[in-house]
Amino acid sequence: MPIILIVDDPGILLETQRTFLHRNGFLLVPVAGGEESLRLAREKKPDLIVLDAAKSSPEGLETCSRFKSDPQLQGIPLVIVGSLRDRQAAKLAGAEGFVPRPVTQASLLSQVRRFVTASERANSRLPVGFKVTCRTGDEGFVAFSRDLSSTGMFLKSSRPPSKGSFMLLSFVLPGERPVPIETEAEVIRVVLPDPSMRLTAGTGLRFTTLAAEIKIEIGRFVRAGEASA
């Protein structure tokens, strides 16, 4: 179940909205701001951070900036909840998404689903920038990855294919002994460009024909990368 870290104010979401997200397949973890929120984010490795931009204090936006300047956390998508006048400040602080008050279930779920899907991602993901050769039908193109796990990867692309389609991927896992990898992958997530927010457009992929020994190699690569971070 994807984890959403709720930062600054445990009451940022009404109980009905928390229940709504839980029923849609998300686990919510509330935490106060400051160092505790950074520590818990490193420990839990959430799929998404939702942060309150307090009207009476810049602390919420400062916390956002701290997340985005931390090498271990800056890759986690962050959504700020605030008044409409906070939108530009949220963007400047590094937030990828914004939910205006009053929060509605539709606006909340829409933002959440831009970044995570309600399917479990049990495997660790490592930020990477591989060149990946892709083929869909008769069309071939080159893209670059944003992150990698033993079960899939996210490809950056301004024109992502449709959800549910399949692609053939070819890339090389770097190391002392580079490992060439070829696999089919299913498109399970599509992130469209959003000119109002800094959001990486692209495609979330699930490997479907990856050999067991290659999956083990990728797992080792990801764990080694996390250990050296």
C-alpha positions, 0 to 999 in steps of 0.5 A: 500500500503506497504511503502518504506522509502528512506533515505539519498538522495532523488535522490537515485532512478531515477524518472522512478524507483520511478514510476516503484515501485509505479506502482508495488504497493509500496508507496515511502517516501523520507527523509534526513538522521540523526534524521529526518529519525529515527523520520519519520520511527517511525511515518510511520512504513515502511515495508522496508527502502532503504538507500544510502551508500554514497561513500564520507562519512560513514554517510549512513552506520552509519545511518544503524547501528542506525536503527538496534540498535533502539528497535522500528526500528531494525525489519524493513528490510533494503536494502542498495544501494551502489557500490560493494565494500560497500556490506561487510560493509553493511552486517556488519552494519546490512543491510538485503539486497543490491542493487549494482550501477548502479541500475536497475529496475530488481535488485531493484524490486527483493530486494524489493520483498524479504521483502514486497509484493505489497499488502496492510498491513493496520494492525500493526504488533508486533514482537513476538516469539510464538511457533506455531504448523503447519500442511500442509496435513499429515505433522505436524511441530513446528515453531516460529513466527517473528511478528503478526497482526490481519490478519496474521503472519510471521513464521521463517522457513528454509524450507517454504511451497510454496506460495498459499498453506494453513496451519492449525495453533495452538498457544496461545496468552499470557496474564493474560488470555491466548487465544488459537487460531486455524485458517487456513492460506494462504501462501502469502509470501515466504522468502528464505535463503540468505547466503550472507545477514542476512535475516530471512527465512520463511513464511508470512501468512494470516489468513483465518478462524479467528473468529471475536472475536479472531481477536479483541483479537489479535488487542488488544494484538498488540496495547498493545505491541506497547504502551509498546514498 
